[in-house]
């Protein structure tokens, strides 16, 4: 098995153009960043909430 050239050949070969069109690459990147940030903020808020309820 040979991999296509590029910095991220797996994504270029199996994901881009299959799960989303090449023309939506920037939008998908922005959406992924937003999802990661929201999940980290949610995790922070959840852990903060748990520590304040345990103290009470």
MMTF fields as JSON, N, C-alpha, C and O atoms, coordinates in Angstrom:
{
  "mmtfVersion": "1.0.0",
  "mmtfProducer": "UNKNOWN",
  "numBonds": 223,
  "numAtoms": 224,
  "numGroups": 56,
  "numChains": 1,
  "numModels": 1,
  "chainsPerModel": [1],
  "groupsPerChain": [56],
  "chainIdList": ["A"],
  "bondAtomList": [4, 2, 8, 6, 12, 10, 16, 14, 20, 18, 24, 22, 28, 26, 32, 30, 36, 34, 40, 38, 44, 42, 48, 46, 52, 50, 56, 54, 60, 58, 64, 62, 68, 66, 72, 70, 76, 74, 80, 78, 84, 82, 88, 86, 92, 90, 96, 94, 100, 98, 104, 102, 108, 106, 112, 110, 116, 114, 120, 118, 124, 122, 128, 126, 132, 130, 136, 134, 140, 138, 144, 142, 148, 146, 152, 150, 156, 154, 160, 158, 164, 162, 168, 166, 172, 170, 176, 174, 180, 178, 184, 182, 188, 186, 192, 190, 196, 194, 200, 198, 204, 202, 208, 206, 212, 210, 216, 214, 220, 218],
  "bondOrderList": [1, 1, 1, 1, 1, 1, 1, 1, 1, 1, 1, 1, 1, 1, 1, 1, 1, 1, 1, 1, 1, 1, 1, 1, 1, 1, 1, 1, 1, 1, 1, 1, 1, 1, 1, 1, 1, 1, 1, 1, 1, 1, 1, 1, 1, 1, 1, 1, 1, 1, 1, 1, 1, 1, 1],
  "groupList": [{"groupName": "UNK", "atomNameList": ["N", "CA", "C", "O"], "elementList": ["N", "C", "C", "O"], "formalChargeList": [0, 0, 0, 0], "bondAtomList": [1, 0, 2, 1, 3, 2], "bondOrderList": [1, 1, 2], "singleLetterCode": "X", "chemCompType": "L-PEPTIDE LINKING"}],
  "groupTypeList": [0, 0, 0, 0, 0, 0, 0, 0, 0, 0, 0, 0, 0, 0, 0, 0, 0, 0, 0, 0, 0, 0, 0, 0, 0, 0, 0, 0, 0, 0, 0, 0, 0, 0, 0, 0, 0, 0, 0, 0, 0, 0, 0, 0, 0, 0, 0, 0, 0, 0, 0, 0, 0, 0, 0, 0],
  "groupIdList": [1, 2, 3, 4, 5, 6, 7, 8, 9, 10, 11, 12, 13, 14, 15, 16, 17, 18, 19, 20, 21, 22, 23, 24, 25, 26, 27, 28, 29, 30, 31, 32, 33, 34, 35, 36, 37, 38, 39, 40, 41, 42, 43, 44, 45, 46, 47, 48, 49, 50, 51, 52, 53, 54, 55, 56],
  "secStructList": [7, 7, 7, 7, 1, 1, 6, 6, 2, 2, 0, 0, 0, 0, 0, 5, 6, 6, 6, 5, 7, 4, 4, 4, 2, 2, 2, 2, 2, 2, 2, 2, 2, 2, 2, 2, 2, 2, 2, 2, 2, 2, 2, 2, 2, 2, 2, 2, 2, 2, 2, 2, 2, 2, 2, 7],
  "xCoordList": [0.842, 0.0, 0.883, 1.818, 0.603, 1.35, 0.438, -0.76, 1.018, 0.272, 0.485, 1.571, -0.526, -0.333, 0.606, 0.737, 1.244, 2.168, 1.395, 0.247, 2.023, 1.427, 1.661, 2.111, 1.351, 1.601, 0.665, 1.044, -0.537, -1.484, -2.154, -3.316, -1.439, -1.942, -3.202, -4.03, -3.372, -4.564, -5.822, -6.783, -5.813, -6.977, -7.197, -8.328, -6.122, -6.249, -6.838, -7.608, -6.482, -6.895, -8.268, -9.075, -8.536, -9.745, -10.873, -12.022, -10.58, -11.602, -12.034, -13.214, -11.075, -11.391, -11.888, -11.247, -13.025, -13.629, -14.558, -15.334, -14.483, -15.364, -16.429, -17.624, -16.004, -16.953, -17.404, -18.508, -16.565, -16.908, -16.177, -15.109, -16.759, -16.123, -14.842, -14.674, -13.964, -12.715, -12.988, -12.21, -14.087, -14.396, -14.781, -14.771, -15.12, -15.536, -14.423, -14.692, -13.187, -12.079, -11.91, -11.76, -11.929, -11.743, -12.886, -12.652, -14.114, -15.264, -15.173, -15.503, -14.735, -14.592, -13.507, -13.675, -12.411, -11.339, -11.838, -11.554, -12.58, -13.124, -14.097, -14.071, -14.944, -15.905, -15.202, -15.644, -14.13, -13.373, -12.747, -12.783, -12.183, -11.591, -12.657, -12.425, -13.816, -14.91, -15.337, -15.549, -15.463, -15.849, -14.83, -15.205, -13.566, -12.52, -12.558, -12.479, -12.68, -12.721, -13.95, -13.84, -15.11, -16.328, -16.203, -16.654, -15.601, -15.45, -14.503, -14.758, -13.416, -12.495, -13.15, -12.966, -13.912, -14.616, -15.652, -15.784, -16.382, -17.353, -16.701, -17.223, -15.574, -14.848, -14.382, -14.479, -13.883, -13.439, -14.61, -14.491, -15.734, -16.898, -17.438, -17.837, -17.455, -17.923, -17.022, -17.514, -15.716, -14.791, -14.874, -14.759, -15.071, -15.215, -16.505, -16.529, -17.558, -18.833, -18.741, -19.283, -18.071, -17.925, -17.107, -17.42, -16.067, -15.243, -15.993, -15.812, -16.831, -17.579, -18.716, -19.05, -19.322, -20.393, -19.84, -20.538, -18.624, -18.036, -17.634, -17.627, -17.302, -16.899, -18.106, -17.966, -19.28, -20.472, -21.064, -22.071],
  "yCoordList": [-1.18, 0.0, 1.238, 1.333, 2.16, 3.409, 4.55, 4.542, 5.525, 6.684, 7.841, 7.977, 8.682, 9.874, 10.851, 10.834, 11.688, 12.672, 13.783, 14.065, 14.4, 15.534, 15.447, 14.42, 16.535, 16.554, 15.639, 15.152, 15.39, 14.528, 13.606, 13.809, 12.612, 11.802, 11.006, 10.799, 10.555, 9.772, 10.616, 10.18, 11.823, 12.702, 13.104, 13.096, 13.454, 13.84, 12.719, 12.975, 11.497, 10.368, 9.81, 9.496, 9.684, 8.985, 9.886, 9.447, 11.129, 11.977, 13.11, 13.233, 13.939, 15.069, 14.555, 13.722, 15.059, 14.613, 13.43, 13.104, 12.777, 11.648, 12.09, 11.967, 12.605, 13.058, 14.497, 14.871, 15.293, 16.675, 17.046, 16.508, 17.971, 18.326, 19.148, 19.803, 19.1, 19.861, 21.355, 22.064, 21.826, 23.254, 23.715, 24.915, 22.789, 23.138, 22.939, 22.896, 22.819, 22.509, 23.551, 23.187, 24.828, 25.882, 25.89, 26.069, 25.7, 25.675, 24.496, 24.625, 23.367, 22.177, 22.409, 22.033, 23.017, 23.319, 24.241, 24.015, 25.277, 26.206, 25.479, 25.69, 24.638, 23.88, 22.948, 22.813, 22.315, 21.425, 22.228, 21.795, 23.378, 24.224, 24.672, 24.652, 25.073, 25.485, 24.325, 24.519, 23.141, 21.969, 21.669, 21.35, 21.767, 21.5, 22.543, 22.199, 23.815, 24.886, 24.734, 24.857, 24.471, 24.308, 23.11, 23.178, 22.027, 20.863, 21.161, 20.725, 21.891, 22.243, 23.19, 23.043, 24.159, 25.078, 24.308, 24.54, 23.402, 22.589, 21.732, 21.617, 21.132, 20.32, 21.172, 20.745, 22.357, 23.266, 23.656, 23.613, 24.033, 24.432, 23.263, 23.444, 22.085, 20.903, 20.584, 20.291, 20.64, 20.346, 21.42, 21.119, 22.659, 23.747, 23.584, 23.817, 23.188, 22.979, 21.825, 21.914, 20.765, 19.607, 19.954, 19.48, 20.771, 21.116, 22.045, 21.959, 22.933, 23.843, 23.11, 23.462, 22.106, 21.363, 20.394, 20.071, 19.923, 19.021, 19.76, 19.175, 21.026, 21.829, 22.194, 22.383, 22.296, 22.719, 21.604, 21.806],
  "zCoordList": [0.0, 0.0, 0.0, 0.795, -0.86, -0.896, -0.474, -0.756, 0.201, 0.675, -0.279, -0.842, -0.479, -1.296, -0.592, 0.632, -1.373, -0.806, -0.111, -0.455, 0.854, 1.546, 3.04, 3.547, 3.753, 5.191, 5.971, 7.037, 5.48, 6.176, 5.16, 4.811, 4.693, 3.579, 3.9, 3.013, 5.135, 5.463, 5.282, 4.647, 5.841, 5.728, 4.275, 3.79, 3.584, 2.172, 1.326, 0.4, 1.636, 0.806, 1.192, 0.316, 2.491, 2.939, 3.445, 3.492, 3.824, 4.444, 3.51, 3.182, 3.083, 2.21, 0.869, 0.228, 0.463, -0.783, -0.603, -1.501, 0.565, 0.86, 1.859, 1.586, 3.02, 4.037, 3.812, 4.207, 3.186, 2.859, 1.572, 1.282, 0.799, -0.474, -0.262, 0.767, -1.233, -1.171, -1.002, -0.364, -1.571, -1.505, -0.099, 0.175, 0.791, 2.156, 3.171, 4.371, 2.724, 3.617, 4.716, 5.882, 4.376, 5.383, 6.383, 7.579, 5.924, 6.833, 7.787, 8.966, 7.297, 8.142, 9.189, 10.349, 8.795, 9.754, 10.858, 12.035, 10.485, 11.473, 12.398, 13.61, 11.847, 12.642, 13.631, 14.772, 13.209, 14.093, 15.234, 16.386, 14.927, 15.971, 16.962, 18.171, 16.466, 17.35, 18.252, 19.449, 17.694, 18.49, 19.58, 20.709, 19.258, 20.246, 21.363, 22.542, 20.991, 21.991, 22.888, 24.108, 22.302, 23.092, 24.037, 25.18, 23.577, 24.45, 25.606, 26.729, 25.362, 26.447, 27.443, 28.651, 26.946, 27.849, 28.664, 29.866, 28.031, 28.74, 29.806, 30.915, 29.486, 30.461, 31.633, 32.783, 31.362, 32.418, 33.316, 34.54, 32.719, 33.505, 34.321, 35.471, 33.749, 34.461, 35.65, 36.74, 35.448, 36.545, 37.619, 38.808, 37.215, 38.185, 38.99, 40.199, 38.315, 38.992, 39.988, 41.09, 39.616, 40.505, 41.747, 42.839, 41.596, 42.756, 43.695, 44.909, 43.168, 44.044, 44.746, 45.878, 44.119, 44.78, 45.812, 46.773, 45.65, 46.618, 47.884, 48.967, 47.761, 48.927, 49.785, 50.993, 49.183, 49.922, 50.746, 51.424]
}
